[in-house]
Amino acid sequence: MISLQPLIALLGEKPAGFAHLWFRQVGGGGTFAQARADALPLPAAWVVRAAERSMHAGECAENVTHGVDVIIAIENAREHFPGESDEILLAYRLAVKNLMLGWQIEPDVRPMKFGGGQIVEYTDADIYWRDRYLFDALITNYLPDPPVYGGLTLTGDQP
């Protein structure tokens, strides 16, 4: 119902003052599904649709809470001090969060909110983490309900 392309474009730009290499690949759910761990240009990020909740808001209208996961993949670097990889991951998470919080994907959509995060996978070489963001939208691009049933209208020859 709402395109995620503006969000993918937002994450494609490196924020001013970010100290690390920015994402070498930013894509959507299809790109994530096709990603091969042995051939990824890290760091990378993907924007993937998550669950939606809907509440009726009148004829031809729904209040929809959209969930979007931002999956971040970084190298699990050789550590120079304990917890270095986690600190690097935190830097990426905070940079994405600063871009996302309060941002509106479309003009009439309420701003993004942070919904928490969790580990996807830790390996010897890579760390995959997802953070969920939520935004609410009033969707009104539905067809109107059909008219009330008023009986059959018979046409043609009747026996």
C-alpha positions as semicolon CSV with decimal commas, in nm:
position;residue;x (nm);y (nm);z (nm)
1;M;0,000;0,000;0,000
2;I;0,296;0,230;0,064
3;S;0,621;0,210;-0,132
4;L;0,942;0,154;0,064
5;Q;1,159;0,307;-0,212
6;P;1,189;0,646;-0,034
7;L;1,321;0,468;0,276
8;I;1,572;0,265;0,074
9;A;1,691;0,591;-0,087
10;L;1,719;0,757;0,256
11;L;1,952;0,482;0,380
12;G;2,164;0,506;0,066
13;E;2,311;0,840;0,174
14;K;2,590;0,841;0,434
15;P;2,508;1,070;0,728
16;A;2,746;1,360;0,787
17;G;3,003;1,280;1,053
18;F;2,959;0,901;1,044
19;A;3,305;0,758;1,116
20;H;3,280;0,417;0,946
21;L;3,236;0,304;0,587
22;W;2,866;0,348;0,496
23;F;2,651;0,072;0,347
24;R;2,793;-0,058;0,022
25;Q;2,457;-0,212;-0,063
26;V;2,108;-0,096;0,038
27;G;1,812;-0,291;-0,095
28;G;1,465;-0,423;-0,031
29;G;1,324;-0,760;0,065
30;G;1,393;-0,916;-0,275
31;T;1,759;-0,816;-0,259
32;F;1,784;-0,959;0,093
33;A;1,631;-1,288;-0,020
34;Q;1,892;-1,318;-0,297
35;A;2,191;-1,218;-0,082
36;R;2,470;-1,474;-0,057
37;A;2,672;-1,446;0,262
38;D;2,995;-1,541;0,082
39;A;2,955;-1,265;-0,180
40;L;2,814;-0,972;0,017
41;P;2,975;-0,629;-0,005
42;L;2,968;-0,544;0,365
43;P;2,848;-0,333;0,533
44;A;2,499;-0,372;0,386
45;A;2,140;-0,292;0,481
46;W;1,800;-0,410;0,365
47;V;1,453;-0,268;0,420
48;V;1,198;-0,547;0,463
49;R;0,825;-0,525;0,526
50;A;0,711;-0,663;0,861
51;A;0,366;-0,711;1,012
52;E;0,085;-0,461;0,965
53;R;-0,205;-0,391;1,201
54;S;-0,526;-0,240;1,076
55;M;-0,824;-0,075;1,245
56;H;-1,139;0,022;1,059
57;A;-1,172;0,401;1,024
58;G;-1,499;0,434;0,835
59;E;-1,617;0,352;0,486
60;C;-1,321;0,306;0,251
61;A;-1,067;0,391;0,523
62;E;-0,829;0,201;0,752
63;N;-0,579;0,319;1,012
64;V;-0,281;0,096;0,937
65;T;0,034;0,058;1,148
66;H;0,311;-0,052;0,913
67;G;0,615;-0,237;1,044
68;V;0,946;-0,214;0,860
69;D;1,262;-0,403;0,952
70;V;1,602;-0,255;0,869
71;I;1,848;-0,543;0,859
72;I;2,209;-0,439;0,907
73;A;2,501;-0,666;0,815
74;I;2,857;-0,583;0,914
75;E;3,182;-0,775;0,932
76;N;3,257;-0,944;1,262
77;A;3,598;-0,781;1,266
78;R;3,904;-0,904;1,451
79;E;3,877;-0,723;1,779
80;H;4,145;-0,490;1,906
81;F;3,954;-0,459;2,234
82;P;3,671;-0,662;2,392
83;G;3,330;-0,574;2,244
84;E;3,466;-0,382;1,944
85;S;3,231;-0,550;1,694
86;D;2,933;-0,469;1,913
87;E;3,042;-0,105;1,936
88;I;3,069;-0,084;1,556
89;L;2,723;-0,242;1,520
90;L;2,587;0,010;1,772
91;A;2,732;0,297;1,566
92;Y;2,546;0,174;1,254
93;R;2,223;0,119;1,449
94;L;2,237;0,470;1,598
95;A;2,311;0,628;1,260
96;V;2,012;0,452;1,102
97;K;1,792;0,536;1,401
98;N;1,888;0,904;1,377
99;L;1,792;0,905;1,008
100;M;1,463;0,725;1,067
101;L;1,312;0,872;1,384
102;G;1,064;1,144;1,300
103;W;1,110;1,097;0,924
104;Q;0,794;1,071;0,712
105;I;0,791;0,824;0,424
106;E;0,509;1,023;0,258
107;P;0,369;1,369;0,340
108;D;0,038;1,246;0,492
109;V;0,192;0,961;0,693
110;R;0,279;0,994;1,060
111;P;0,654;0,996;1,147
112;M;0,863;0,683;1,208
113;K;0,889;0,535;1,557
114;F;1,146;0,288;1,689
115;G;1,003;-0,055;1,775
116;G;1,307;-0,240;1,910
117;G;1,559;-0,478;1,761
118;Q;1,712;-0,821;1,782
119;I;1,999;-1,029;1,655
120;V;1,939;-1,219;1,333
121;E;2,271;-1,404;1,323
122;Y;2,624;-1,388;1,462
123;T;2,888;-1,581;1,264
124;D;3,268;-1,587;1,259
125;A;3,266;-1,345;0,967
126;D;2,940;-1,145;0,987
127;I;2,683;-0,994;1,222
128;Y;2,321;-0,953;1,110
129;W;2,089;-0,737;1,319
130;R;1,735;-0,610;1,260
131;D;1,569;-0,300;1,401
132;R;1,195;-0,252;1,363
133;Y;1,043;0,084;1,280
134;L;0,673;0,163;1,281
135;F;0,462;0,429;1,114
136;D;0,088;0,491;1,101
137;A;-0,108;0,585;0,793
138;L;-0,472;0,645;0,712
139;I;-0,531;0,443;0,396
140;T;-0,826;0,565;0,188
141;N;-0,748;0,431;-0,157
142;Y;-1,008;0,152;-0,139
143;L;-1,311;0,114;-0,360
144;P;-1,640;0,208;-0,192
145;D;-1,860;-0,064;-0,050
146;P;-2,119;-0,196;-0,294
147;P;-2,477;-0,073;-0,253
148;V;-2,712;-0,252;-0,014
149;Y;-2,876;-0,562;-0,162
150;G;-3,216;-0,465;-0,298
151;G;-3,332;-0,790;-0,455
152;L;-3,292;-0,959;-0,790
153;T;-3,357;-0,796;-1,120
154;L;-3,457;-1,063;-1,370
155;T;-3,382;-1,004;-1,735
156;G;-3,453;-1,209;-2,045
157;D;-3,715;-1,475;-2,094
158;Q;-3,883;-1,613;-1,785
159;P;-4,042;-1,957;-1,785
